């Protein structure tokens, strides 16, 4: 007989894996939007009409948007890795190896740093 806490752990891992789809969807498009700012030339005379996506005034803002988008895209990749590890545990019930556990911890730490930088900026 399988212990109930093991079944509950697998169910929670599956739910967390499914719940990561929404942040991935929005994070991916936000990252692409940041990277697309690299294609804009800075122009201080263009008014910022949209509060979401202002036009860059300097080359520094263009580079900052590209770097921010790239960091966010790597964060989305880290979240995909975590989601796949959780899904693998939920479906197979096999605990991850030490290397996989380290990768999950590093991916989660990277996401936490990106979130902290986002809140500070």
HUVENJO-V771110 format. One record per pair of residues at least 4 apart in sequence whose C-alpha atoms are under 6 Angstrom apart, sorted by the first residue. I is the first residue (numbers start at 0). J is the second residue. Records with the same first field share a line. If there is no record, write none. Layout:
I->J / J
This chain:
9->89
12->85 / 89
13->86 / 89
16->82 / 85 / 86
22->26
23->27 / 75
30->68 / 71 / 72
33->64 / 65 / 68
34->65 / 68
36->61
37->61 / 65
41->55 / 56 / 57 / 58
42->56
43->56
47->53 / 54
49->53
55->60 / 61
59->63
63->67
74->110
77->106
81->103
83->87
87->91
88->92 / 93
95->99
102->106
